[in-house]
Amino acid sequence: MKGTRSSAMEKVLETIVPENAKPVLWGAHSNKAKWESTVGVLALIICCPTLCILNWVALEQFGGALPKAVEAALDYGPVPYLLHNLPKPTQATIAGYALWLLFQAFLYGALPGEICFGQKTPAGYQLHYKTNGLLAWTLTHALFIGGSYYGYIDPAIIARNWEGLLVAMNVYGFVLAILAQVKGHLFPSHPEDRKLSGSWIYDFWAGVELNPRFGSYWDFKFFHNGRPGIVAWTLINLSWAAYQYQTFGYVTDSMLVVNILQALYVVDFFCNESWYTRTIDISHDHFGFMLAWGDTTFLPTFYTLQAQYLARYPTHITRGSAAAILALGFIGYGIFRSANHQRDHVRAKQGEARIWGRPAEFIRCKYRTSDGKEHTSLLLTSGWWGVARHSNYLADLAGCFAYCATCGFDAILPWSYFFYMTILLVHRARRDERRCRAKYGEKWDEYCRAVPYTMIPGIY
């Protein structure tokens, strides 16, 4: 319903930075890293690849029982145990992974795509992105499925070479993070958006540059955020499904369900690729080891744990259970997509929109970026955003639970994905709260009173 909106529907707040005050860098923290933070990220840089290897050992040797793998490592000695069980690369896997990267880079640069705008950076830049991920994903999968159907490639080729690919992905993740660190110091794309903590270790983890680029559109972070990891996600799942069929002579309902649900997420990601340019990964997180290694190694190895587990240890679920898991996954996806659509729709229409049949309720906020320019944002207080301030995260967790439920409850390893996502999204919600409070000032508390729950209505 267009026209004048009543004061009950709209509240206007202004957070103005005085001219003589240091501008608030709402998208980046330029504070010096504390020694505790430096030690913490150093531990993460060591432990994350170690966990990646332990997961593989647990799946290969201990039936997916991660605690048994950890117990064996402690008995044998962690360092000797890991050295003894390190996955071994092959020339074929290294060459194959290099070709995969080059192929995805070629598609990213060569395929046509819509040009969209990202969110303004703290320094006031509004960058352009070419979004052709869906076309790249479709072409890649068409070639893989077609090549498998006509016998040119073994559909289980990824699964059968997983050991060597683990090495290739880990090495590339570290090399990419090092190159990002060097570029951020010597050849930054947008120096005003850099984040320097005073600690090389912390900067290596968190990143220096916000948007490292070559040219106008070749964005390193955007490329690695979606390709090669997310394009590979569904390929990896399909390959493990083929491995299950070749090994046992059948594909379980549980394997089908996890492939369907995760493919839904991946296709949605690329269908809404322009929307993801305004999410926390692209808009706020700098490009360091956390994203470089995370996107290229952690995502394809950790997010596919359910398919890896089911391929080795088939879990049989009833048709009723399969239907219930699918329903939960679809409901979580529906709420996730609906919530994000509501927010984007209201902002695109400058508040002149309806949510659930009623005029949208929101708070209109004004803030300034570090370049001194004033901007306006809307904080939605109706629809899913009136239920909880991060209802999209709760919906995301429902989907994660559905993925893991396909594996039953005999092993904890497939469920580590759900535990990880719970920790990640709770931490991200708290980080969002801190950032928004810094961005919008004291009136953020007023918004929290309007929508009192963070993620779970009545609980949290």
The 8 nearest C-alpha neighbors of each residue, nearest first, counted from 0:
[[1, 352, 358, 351, 2, 353, 357, 4],
 [0, 2, 351, 3, 352, 4, 358, 350],
 [3, 1, 4, 0, 351, 5, 350, 352],
 [2, 4, 5, 1, 351, 0, 6, 8],
 [3, 5, 2, 8, 6, 9, 1, 7],
 [4, 6, 7, 8, 3, 9, 10, 2],
 [7, 5, 9, 8, 10, 4, 11, 3],
 [8, 6, 5, 9, 10, 360, 4, 361],
 [7, 9, 360, 6, 5, 4, 361, 10],
 [10, 8, 6, 361, 362, 7, 360, 11],
 [9, 11, 362, 363, 6, 12, 361, 8],
 [10, 12, 363, 364, 362, 9, 13, 365],
 [13, 11, 364, 363, 365, 10, 14, 442],
 [12, 14, 365, 364, 15, 366, 11, 439],
 [13, 15, 366, 439, 440, 365, 16, 12],
 [14, 16, 13, 366, 17, 367, 365, 373],
 [15, 17, 22, 18, 20, 14, 367, 23],
 [18, 16, 20, 19, 15, 21, 22, 14],
 [17, 19, 20, 16, 21, 371, 22, 15],
 [20, 18, 17, 21, 16, 22, 371, 15],
 [21, 19, 17, 18, 22, 16, 23, 15],
 [20, 22, 23, 19, 16, 18, 17, 369],
 [23, 21, 369, 20, 24, 16, 368, 371],
 [22, 24, 25, 369, 21, 368, 438, 437],
 [25, 23, 27, 26, 121, 369, 22, 28],
 [24, 26, 438, 23, 27, 434, 121, 437],
 [27, 25, 283, 121, 24, 120, 28, 282],
 [28, 26, 24, 25, 29, 194, 283, 121],
 [27, 29, 30, 24, 194, 26, 25, 196],
 [28, 30, 194, 195, 196, 27, 31, 24],
 [31, 29, 28, 196, 32, 195, 197, 194],
 [30, 32, 196, 197, 33, 29, 195, 198],
 [31, 33, 196, 36, 30, 198, 34, 197],
 [34, 32, 36, 35, 31, 37, 198, 196],
 [33, 35, 37, 36, 38, 32, 39, 198],
 [36, 34, 38, 33, 37, 39, 32, 40],
 [37, 35, 39, 33, 34, 38, 40, 32],
 [36, 38, 34, 201, 39, 40, 35, 41],
 [39, 37, 41, 35, 36, 40, 34, 42],
 [38, 40, 36, 42, 37, 41, 35, 43],
 [39, 41, 43, 42, 37, 38, 44, 36],
 [42, 40, 44, 38, 43, 39, 37, 45],
 [41, 43, 39, 45, 40, 44, 46, 38],
 [42, 44, 40, 46, 45, 41, 47, 39],
 [43, 45, 41, 42, 46, 47, 40, 48],
 [46, 44, 42, 43, 47, 48, 41, 49],
 [45, 47, 49, 43, 48, 44, 42, 50],
 [46, 48, 50, 49, 43, 45, 44, 51],
 [49, 47, 51, 50, 46, 45, 52, 169],
 [50, 48, 46, 52, 47, 51, 53, 45],
 [51, 49, 53, 47, 52, 48, 46, 54],
 [50, 52, 48, 54, 49, 53, 47, 55],
 [51, 53, 55, 49, 50, 54, 56, 48],
 [54, 52, 50, 56, 55, 51, 57, 49],
 [55, 53, 57, 51, 52, 56, 50, 58],
 [54, 56, 58, 52, 53, 57, 59, 51],
 [55, 57, 53, 59, 58, 54, 60, 52],
 [58, 56, 61, 63, 54, 65, 68, 55],
 [59, 57, 63, 55, 62, 56, 60, 61],
 [58, 60, 56, 57, 55, 61, 62, 63],
 [59, 61, 57, 56, 58, 62, 63, 68],
 [62, 60, 57, 64, 63, 58, 59, 68],
 [63, 61, 58, 64, 60, 57, 59, 312],
 [62, 64, 58, 57, 61, 412, 65, 410],
 [65, 63, 61, 62, 410, 67, 66, 57],
 [64, 66, 68, 57, 67, 412, 63, 69],
 [67, 65, 69, 68, 64, 70, 411, 57],
 [68, 66, 70, 65, 69, 64, 71, 61],
 [67, 69, 65, 71, 57, 66, 70, 72],
 [68, 70, 72, 66, 67, 71, 73, 65],
 [71, 69, 67, 73, 72, 68, 66, 74],
 [70, 72, 74, 68, 69, 73, 75, 67],
 [73, 71, 77, 69, 75, 70, 80, 74],
 [72, 74, 76, 70, 71, 77, 75, 69],
 [75, 73, 71, 72, 76, 70, 77, 69],
 [74, 76, 72, 73, 80, 71, 77, 79],
 [75, 77, 73, 72, 79, 74, 78, 80],
 [78, 76, 72, 80, 73, 79, 81, 75],
 [77, 79, 81, 80, 76, 82, 72, 83],
 [80, 78, 82, 81, 76, 77, 83, 75],
 [81, 79, 83, 77, 78, 72, 82, 76],
 [80, 82, 84, 78, 83, 79, 85, 77],
 [81, 83, 79, 85, 80, 84, 78, 77],
 [82, 84, 80, 81, 85, 79, 78, 86],
 [85, 83, 81, 82, 80, 86, 56, 52],
 [84, 86, 82, 81, 83, 87, 52, 80],
 [87, 85, 162, 84, 163, 166, 88, 165],
 [86, 88, 163, 85, 162, 89, 166, 165],
 [89, 87, 163, 166, 92, 86, 90, 162],
 [88, 90, 91, 92, 163, 93, 87, 94],
 [89, 91, 93, 92, 94, 88, 95, 163],
 [90, 92, 94, 89, 93, 95, 88, 163],
 [93, 91, 95, 89, 163, 94, 90, 164],
 [92, 94, 90, 96, 95, 91, 167, 97],
 [95, 93, 97, 91, 92, 96, 90, 98],
 [96, 94, 92, 98, 93, 97, 91, 99],
 [95, 97, 99, 93, 98, 94, 92, 100],
 [96, 98, 94, 100, 99, 95, 93, 101],
 [99, 97, 101, 95, 96, 100, 102, 94],
 [100, 98, 96, 102, 97, 101, 95, 103],
 [101, 99, 97, 103, 98, 102, 104, 96],
 [100, 102, 104, 98, 99, 103, 105, 97],
 [103, 101, 105, 99, 104, 100, 98, 106],
 [102, 104, 106, 100, 105, 101, 107, 99],
 [105, 103, 101, 107, 102, 106, 100, 108],
 [104, 106, 102, 108, 103, 107, 109, 101],
 [105, 107, 103, 109, 110, 108, 104, 135],
 [108, 106, 104, 105, 109, 103, 110, 131],
 [107, 109, 105, 106, 110, 104, 217, 111],
 [110, 108, 106, 105, 107, 111, 104, 112],
 [111, 109, 106, 108, 107, 112, 131, 135],
 [112, 110, 131, 109, 113, 129, 130, 108],
 [113, 111, 131, 130, 129, 114, 110, 132],
 [112, 114, 130, 129, 115, 131, 111, 128],
 [115, 113, 129, 128, 127, 130, 112, 116],
 [114, 116, 128, 127, 273, 113, 129, 117],
 [117, 115, 127, 126, 128, 125, 118, 114],
 [116, 118, 276, 277, 126, 125, 127, 119],
 [117, 119, 277, 125, 282, 120, 116, 276],
 [118, 120, 125, 124, 123, 117, 121, 126],
 [119, 121, 123, 124, 122, 118, 125, 282],
 [120, 122, 26, 123, 368, 24, 369, 25],
 [123, 121, 120, 369, 370, 192, 124, 191],
 [122, 124, 120, 121, 119, 370, 368, 125],
 [125, 123, 120, 119, 122, 126, 121, 118],
 [126, 124, 119, 117, 118, 120, 116, 123],
 [125, 127, 117, 116, 124, 128, 119, 118],
 [126, 128, 116, 115, 117, 114, 216, 125],
 [129, 127, 115, 114, 216, 130, 116, 126],
 [128, 130, 114, 112, 113, 131, 216, 115],
 [131, 129, 112, 113, 132, 128, 272, 273],
 [130, 132, 112, 134, 133, 129, 111, 135],
 [131, 133, 135, 269, 134, 130, 136, 272],
 [134, 132, 269, 136, 135, 131, 137, 270],
 [133, 135, 137, 132, 136, 131, 138, 110],
 [134, 136, 132, 138, 133, 137, 106, 139],
 [137, 135, 133, 139, 134, 138, 230, 132],
 [138, 136, 134, 140, 139, 135, 141, 133],
 [137, 139, 141, 135, 140, 136, 134, 142],
 [140, 138, 136, 142, 137, 141, 135, 143],
 [141, 139, 143, 137, 142, 138, 144, 136],
 [140, 142, 138, 144, 143, 139, 145, 137],
 [141, 143, 145, 139, 140, 144, 146, 138],
 [144, 142, 140, 146, 141, 145, 147, 139],
 [145, 143, 147, 141, 146, 142, 140, 148],
 [146, 144, 148, 142, 147, 143, 141, 149],
 [145, 147, 151, 143, 149, 144, 148, 152],
 [148, 146, 152, 144, 150, 154, 145, 149],
 [149, 147, 145, 150, 146, 144, 151, 152],
 [150, 148, 146, 147, 151, 145, 152, 144],
 [151, 149, 147, 152, 148, 146, 153, 145],
 [150, 152, 146, 149, 147, 153, 148, 145],
 [153, 151, 147, 150, 146, 154, 156, 143],
 [152, 154, 156, 155, 147, 150, 151, 146],
 [155, 153, 147, 238, 156, 241, 152, 157],
 [156, 154, 238, 242, 241, 158, 153, 157],
 [155, 157, 159, 153, 154, 158, 160, 238],
 [158, 156, 160, 159, 155, 238, 161, 235],
 [157, 159, 161, 155, 160, 239, 156, 238],
 [158, 160, 156, 157, 161, 155, 242, 162],
 [161, 159, 157, 158, 162, 163, 156, 164],
 [160, 162, 164, 158, 163, 159, 157, 165],
 [163, 161, 165, 86, 164, 160, 87, 88],
 [162, 164, 88, 166, 165, 92, 161, 87],
 [163, 165, 167, 161, 166, 162, 92, 168],
 [166, 164, 168, 162, 163, 167, 161, 169],
 [165, 167, 169, 164, 163, 168, 88, 170],
 [166, 168, 164, 170, 169, 165, 93, 171],
 [167, 169, 296, 171, 165, 166, 170, 164],
 [170, 168, 172, 166, 171, 167, 296, 165],
 [169, 171, 167, 173, 172, 168, 166, 174],
 [170, 172, 174, 168, 173, 169, 175, 167],
 [171, 173, 292, 169, 175, 170, 291, 174],
 [172, 174, 176, 170, 175, 171, 292, 177],
 [175, 173, 171, 177, 176, 172, 170, 178],
 [174, 176, 178, 172, 173, 177, 171, 179],
 [175, 177, 288, 179, 173, 287, 174, 178],
 [178, 176, 180, 174, 179, 175, 173, 181],
 [179, 177, 175, 181, 180, 176, 182, 174],
 [178, 180, 176, 182, 177, 181, 183, 175],
 [181, 179, 177, 183, 178, 182, 203, 176],
 [182, 180, 178, 184, 183, 179, 185, 177],
 [181, 183, 186, 179, 185, 184, 180, 187],
 [184, 182, 187, 180, 208, 207, 181, 185],
 [183, 185, 181, 182, 186, 187, 180, 207],
 [184, 186, 182, 183, 181, 187, 180, 188],
 [185, 187, 182, 183, 184, 188, 181, 190],
 [188, 186, 183, 190, 189, 182, 185, 184],
 [187, 189, 211, 212, 190, 186, 210, 208],
 [188, 190, 191, 187, 192, 193, 210, 208],
 [189, 191, 193, 192, 187, 188, 208, 183],
 [192, 190, 189, 193, 122, 121, 194, 188],
 [193, 191, 190, 189, 122, 209, 121, 194],
 [194, 192, 208, 207, 190, 191, 209, 195],
 [193, 195, 207, 29, 196, 27, 192, 208],
 [196, 194, 197, 29, 207, 193, 202, 31],
 [195, 197, 31, 32, 198, 30, 29, 202],
 [196, 198, 31, 195, 32, 199, 202, 201],
 [199, 197, 201, 200, 196, 202, 32, 37],
 [198, 200, 202, 201, 203, 197, 196, 204],
 [199, 201, 203, 198, 202, 37, 204, 41],
 [200, 202, 204, 198, 37, 203, 199, 205],
 [203, 201, 206, 199, 205, 204, 200, 207],
 [202, 204, 200, 201, 287, 206, 199, 205],
 [203, 205, 288, 201, 287, 202, 289, 206],
 [206, 204, 287, 202, 203, 289, 201, 285],
 [287, 207, 205, 286, 285, 202, 203, 204],
 [206, 208, 194, 193, 183, 202, 195, 285],
 [209, 207, 193, 183, 285, 210, 211, 286],
 [208, 210, 285, 286, 192, 193, 211, 284],
 [209, 211, 208, 212, 220, 218, 188, 285],
 [212, 210, 188, 219, 208, 218, 209, 220],
 [213, 211, 218, 217, 219, 188, 210, 214],
 [212, 214, 217, 218, 215, 211, 216, 188],
 [213, 215, 216, 217, 212, 218, 188, 211],
 [214, 216, 217, 213, 212, 127, 218, 126],
 [215, 217, 128, 218, 214, 127, 129, 212],
 [218, 216, 213, 212, 214, 215, 219, 108],
 [217, 219, 212, 221, 220, 216, 222, 211],
 [220, 218, 222, 221, 211, 212, 223, 217],
 [219, 221, 223, 222, 218, 224, 286, 210],
 [220, 222, 224, 218, 219, 223, 225, 281],
 [223, 221, 219, 226, 220, 224, 225, 218],
 [222, 224, 226, 220, 225, 221, 227, 294],
 [223, 225, 221, 222, 294, 220, 226, 228],
 [226, 224, 229, 223, 222, 228, 227, 221],
 [227, 225, 223, 228, 222, 230, 229, 224],
 [226, 228, 230, 223, 231, 229, 225, 103],
 [229, 227, 231, 226, 295, 299, 230, 294],
 [228, 230, 232, 225, 231, 226, 227, 265],
 [231, 229, 232, 228, 136, 226, 227, 233],
 [230, 232, 234, 228, 229, 233, 235, 227],
 [233, 231, 229, 235, 234, 230, 299, 228],
 [232, 234, 236, 235, 231, 262, 237, 230],
 [235, 233, 231, 237, 236, 232, 238, 140],
 [234, 236, 238, 232, 233, 237, 231, 239],
 [237, 235, 233, 239, 238, 234, 306, 240],
 [238, 236, 240, 234, 235, 239, 233, 241],
 [237, 239, 155, 241, 235, 240, 236, 154],
 [240, 238, 242, 236, 241, 237, 158, 310],
 [241, 239, 237, 243, 242, 238, 310, 236],
 [242, 240, 238, 244, 155, 239, 243, 154],
 [241, 243, 239, 155, 245, 240, 244, 246],
 [244, 242, 310, 240, 246, 241, 245, 247],
 [243, 245, 249, 248, 241, 250, 242, 247],
 [244, 246, 242, 243, 248, 247, 241, 249],
 [245, 247, 243, 244, 242, 248, 249, 310],
 [248, 246, 244, 249, 243, 245, 250, 242],
 [247, 249, 244, 245, 246, 250, 243, 242],
 [250, 248, 244, 247, 251, 243, 245, 246],
 [249, 251, 244, 243, 254, 240, 252, 255],
 [252, 250, 254, 253, 315, 249, 255, 313],
 [251, 253, 255, 254, 256, 250, 316, 321],
 [252, 254, 405, 256, 251, 255, 257, 316],
 [255, 253, 251, 257, 252, 256, 258, 309],
 [254, 256, 252, 258, 253, 257, 259, 251],
 [255, 257, 253, 259, 258, 254, 252, 260],
 [256, 258, 260, 254, 259, 402, 255, 261],
 [257, 259, 255, 256, 261, 260, 262, 254],
 [260, 258, 256, 262, 257, 261, 255, 263],
 [261, 259, 263, 257, 262, 258, 256, 328],
 [260, 262, 264, 263, 258, 259, 257, 265],
 [261, 263, 265, 259, 264, 260, 258, 233],
 [264, 262, 260, 261, 266, 265, 267, 259],
 [263, 265, 261, 267, 262, 266, 268, 260],
 [266, 264, 268, 262, 267, 263, 261, 269],
 [267, 265, 269, 263, 268, 264, 262, 270],
 [268, 266, 270, 264, 265, 269, 263, 271],
 [269, 267, 265, 266, 271, 270, 272, 264],
 [268, 270, 272, 133, 271, 266, 132, 267],
 [271, 269, 267, 268, 272, 266, 133, 132],
 [272, 270, 269, 274, 268, 273, 267, 275],
 [271, 273, 269, 275, 274, 270, 268, 130],
 [272, 274, 275, 276, 271, 115, 130, 277],
 [273, 275, 271, 272, 276, 277, 278, 117],
 [276, 274, 278, 272, 277, 273, 271, 281],
 [275, 277, 117, 274, 273, 281, 278, 282],
 [278, 276, 118, 275, 117, 282, 274, 281],
 [279, 277, 275, 280, 281, 276, 282, 274],
 [278, 280, 283, 282, 281, 284, 277, 275],
 [281, 279, 284, 278, 282, 283, 285, 224],
 [280, 282, 276, 279, 278, 283, 284, 277],
 [281, 283, 279, 277, 278, 280, 118, 284],
 [282, 284, 279, 26, 281, 280, 285, 27],
 [285, 283, 280, 281, 279, 282, 286, 209],
 [284, 286, 209, 206, 208, 205, 207, 287],
 [287, 285, 206, 290, 208, 209, 220, 284],
 [206, 286, 288, 205, 204, 176, 289, 203],
 [287, 289, 204, 176, 291, 292, 290, 203],
 [288, 290, 293, 204, 287, 291, 292, 205],
 [289, 291, 293, 288, 294, 292, 287, 286],
 [292, 290, 288, 293, 176, 172, 294, 287],
 [293, 291, 172, 288, 295, 296, 294, 290],
 [292, 294, 297, 290, 289, 291, 296, 295],
 [295, 293, 298, 290, 291, 292, 224, 228],
 [294, 296, 292, 228, 293, 172, 168, 291],
 [297, 295, 168, 292, 293, 298, 299, 169],
 [296, 298, 293, 300, 301, 299, 294, 295],
 [297, 299, 302, 294, 301, 300, 296, 293],
 [300, 298, 228, 232, 296, 302, 297, 301],
 [301, 299, 297, 298, 303, 302, 296, 304],
 [302, 300, 304, 303, 298, 297, 299, 416],
 [301, 303, 298, 304, 299, 300, 416, 232],
 [302, 304, 301, 305, 306, 300, 299, 307],
 [305, 303, 307, 301, 306, 413, 302, 308],
 [306, 304, 308, 413, 307, 303, 309, 403],
 [305, 307, 309, 308, 304, 303, 236, 310],
 [308, 306, 304, 310, 305, 309, 239, 303],
 [307, 309, 305, 311, 306, 310, 312, 304],
 [310, 308, 313, 312, 306, 311, 307, 305],
 [311, 309, 243, 307, 308, 239, 312, 306],
 [310, 312, 309, 308, 313, 307, 243, 58],
 [311, 313, 309, 310, 308, 314, 62, 63],
 [314, 312, 309, 310, 311, 315, 251, 308],
 [315, 313, 406, 309, 312, 316, 253, 407],
 [314, 316, 251, 313, 253, 317, 252, 406],
 [317, 315, 320, 253, 314, 321, 318, 252],
 [316, 318, 320, 319, 321, 315, 252, 322],
 [317, 319, 321, 320, 322, 316, 252, 323],
 [318, 320, 322, 317, 321, 323, 316, 324],
 [321, 319, 323, 317, 322, 318, 316, 324],
 [320, 322, 318, 324, 319, 323, 325, 317],
 [321, 323, 325, 319, 320, 324, 326, 318],
 [324, 322, 326, 320, 325, 321, 319, 327],
 [325, 323, 327, 321, 401, 326, 322, 320],
 [324, 326, 322, 328, 323, 327, 329, 321],
 [325, 327, 323, 329, 324, 328, 330, 322],
 [328, 326, 330, 324, 325, 329, 331, 323],
 [327, 329, 398, 325, 331, 326, 401, 330],
 [328, 330, 332, 326, 331, 327, 333, 325],
 [331, 329, 333, 327, 332, 328, 326, 334],
 [332, 330, 394, 397, 328, 398, 334, 333],
 [331, 333, 329, 335, 330, 334, 336, 328],
 [334, 332, 330, 336, 331, 335, 337, 329],
 [333, 335, 337, 331, 336, 332, 394, 338],
 [336, 334, 391, 332, 394, 338, 333, 337],
 [335, 337, 333, 339, 334, 338, 332, 340],
 [338, 336, 334, 340, 339, 335, 333, 341],
 [339, 337, 341, 335, 340, 383, 336, 334],
 [338, 340, 342, 336, 341, 337, 343, 335],
 [339, 341, 337, 343, 338, 342, 344, 336],
 [342, 340, 344, 338, 339, 343, 337, 345],
 [341, 343, 339, 345, 340, 344, 346, 338],
 [342, 344, 340, 346, 345, 341, 347, 339],
 [345, 343, 347, 341, 346, 342, 340, 348],
 [344, 346, 350, 348, 342, 347, 343, 352],
 [345, 347, 349, 343, 348, 344, 350, 377],
 [346, 348, 344, 349, 345, 343, 350, 342],
 [347, 349, 345, 351, 350, 346, 344, 352],
 [350, 348, 346, 347, 351, 345, 377, 352],
 [349, 351, 345, 348, 352, 346, 359, 361],
 [352, 350, 348, 349, 1, 0, 345, 353],
 [353, 351, 350, 345, 359, 358, 348, 0],
 [352, 354, 358, 359, 357, 356, 355, 0],
 [355, 353, 357, 359, 356, 382, 358, 352],
 [354, 356, 357, 382, 353, 358, 359, 381],
 [355, 357, 354, 353, 358, 359, 352, 382],
 [356, 358, 353, 354, 355, 359, 352, 0],
 [359, 357, 353, 352, 354, 360, 0, 356],
 [358, 360, 353, 354, 352, 381, 357, 361],
 [361, 359, 8, 381, 380, 379, 9, 358],
 [360, 362, 379, 380, 378, 9, 377, 8],
 [361, 363, 10, 378, 9, 377, 11, 364],
 [362, 364, 11, 377, 10, 376, 12, 361],
 [365, 363, 12, 376, 375, 11, 13, 377],
 [364, 366, 375, 13, 374, 14, 12, 376],
 [367, 365, 14, 374, 373, 15, 439, 375],
 [368, 366, 373, 372, 371, 374, 15, 369],
 [367, 369, 370, 121, 371, 372, 123, 122],
 [368, 370, 22, 371, 122, 121, 24, 23],
 [371, 369, 368, 122, 372, 123, 121, 367],
 [372, 370, 369, 368, 367, 373, 22, 16],
 [373, 371, 367, 370, 368, 374, 369, 123],
 [372, 374, 367, 366, 371, 368, 365, 375],
 [375, 373, 366, 365, 367, 372, 376, 368],
 [374, 376, 365, 364, 366, 377, 363, 373],
 [377, 375, 364, 363, 365, 378, 374, 346],
 [376, 378, 363, 362, 364, 379, 346, 361],
 [379, 377, 362, 361, 363, 380, 376, 364],
 [378, 380, 361, 381, 384, 377, 360, 362],
 [381, 379, 385, 361, 360, 384, 378, 450],
 [382, 380, 385, 360, 384, 379, 359, 383],
 [383, 381, 384, 385, 354, 355, 386, 380],
 [382, 384, 386, 385, 338, 390, 381, 387],
 [385, 383, 382, 386, 387, 380, 388, 381],
 [384, 386, 381, 380, 382, 383, 387, 450],
 [387, 385, 383, 384, 456, 382, 390, 450],
 [388, 386, 452, 390, 454, 453, 384, 389],
 [387, 389, 453, 384, 390, 454, 450, 452],
 [390, 388, 454, 391, 387, 392, 453, 428],
 [389, 391, 387, 393, 392, 454, 388, 383],
 [390, 392, 335, 394, 389, 393, 338, 395],
 [393, 391, 395, 390, 394, 389, 424, 396],
 [394, 392, 396, 390, 395, 391, 454, 397],
 [395, 393, 331, 391, 397, 335, 392, 396],
 [394, 396, 392, 398, 393, 397, 331, 391],
 [397, 395, 399, 393, 398, 394, 400, 392],
 [398, 396, 394, 331, 400, 395, 399, 401],
 [397, 399, 328, 401, 331, 395, 396, 400],
 [400, 398, 396, 402, 401, 397, 417, 395],
 [401, 399, 397, 403, 398, 402, 417, 404],
 [400, 402, 404, 398, 399, 324, 328, 403],
 [403, 401, 399, 400, 257, 404, 405, 398],
 [402, 404, 400, 405, 414, 401, 406, 413],
 [403, 405, 401, 406, 407, 402, 400, 324],
 [404, 406, 253, 403, 407, 402, 257, 401],
 [407, 405, 404, 403, 314, 305, 408, 309],
 [408, 406, 404, 405, 409, 314, 403, 410],
 [407, 409, 410, 406, 411, 404, 414, 413],
 [408, 410, 407, 411, 406, 64, 63, 412],
 [411, 409, 64, 408, 412, 63, 413, 407],
 [410, 412, 414, 413, 415, 64, 409, 65],
 [411, 413, 415, 414, 410, 65, 63, 64],
 [414, 412, 305, 415, 304, 411, 403, 416],
 [415, 413, 416, 411, 412, 417, 403, 418],
 [414, 416, 418, 412, 417, 413, 419, 411],
 [415, 417, 419, 414, 418, 420, 413, 302],
 [418, 416, 420, 414, 419, 415, 399, 400],
 [419, 417, 415, 421, 416, 420, 422, 414],
 [418, 420, 416, 422, 417, 421, 415, 423],
 [419, 421, 423, 417, 422, 418, 424, 416],
 [422, 420, 418, 424, 419, 423, 425, 417],
 [423, 421, 419, 425, 420, 424, 426, 418],
 [422, 424, 420, 426, 421, 425, 427, 419],
 [423, 425, 427, 426, 421, 422, 420, 428],
 [424, 426, 428, 422, 427, 423, 421, 429],
 [427, 425, 429, 423, 424, 428, 422, 430],
 [426, 428, 424, 430, 429, 425, 423, 431],
 [429, 427, 431, 425, 430, 426, 424, 432],
 [430, 428, 432, 426, 431, 427, 425, 433],
 [429, 431, 427, 433, 432, 428, 426, 434],
 [432, 430, 428, 434, 429, 433, 435, 427],
 [431, 433, 429, 435, 430, 434, 436, 428],
 [434, 432, 430, 436, 431, 435, 437, 429],
 [433, 435, 431, 437, 436, 432, 438, 430],
 [436, 434, 438, 432, 437, 433, 439, 431],
 [435, 437, 433, 440, 443, 439, 438, 434],
 [438, 436, 434, 435, 440, 439, 433, 25],
 [437, 439, 435, 25, 436, 440, 434, 366],
 [440, 438, 436, 14, 435, 437, 443, 366],
 [439, 441, 436, 437, 442, 14, 438, 443],
 [440, 442, 443, 444, 436, 439, 445, 14],
 [441, 443, 445, 444, 440, 439, 446, 12],
 [444, 442, 446, 445, 441, 436, 439, 440],
 [445, 443, 447, 442, 446, 441, 448, 436],
 [446, 444, 442, 448, 443, 447, 449, 441],
 [445, 447, 449, 443, 444, 448, 450, 442],
 [448, 446, 444, 450, 451, 449, 445, 443],
 [447, 449, 445, 451, 446, 450, 444, 443],
 [448, 450, 446, 447, 451, 445, 380, 385],
 [451, 449, 447, 448, 385, 452, 387, 446],
 [452, 450, 448, 447, 449, 453, 387, 388],
 [453, 451, 387, 459, 456, 450, 454, 388],
 [452, 454, 388, 387, 459, 389, 455, 451],
 [455, 453, 389, 387, 390, 459, 452, 393],
 [454, 456, 459, 458, 457, 452, 453, 387],
 [457, 455, 458, 452, 387, 459, 386, 454],
 [456, 458, 455, 459, 452, 451, 454, 387],
 [457, 459, 455, 456, 452, 454, 453, 451],
 [458, 455, 452, 453, 454, 457, 456, 451]]
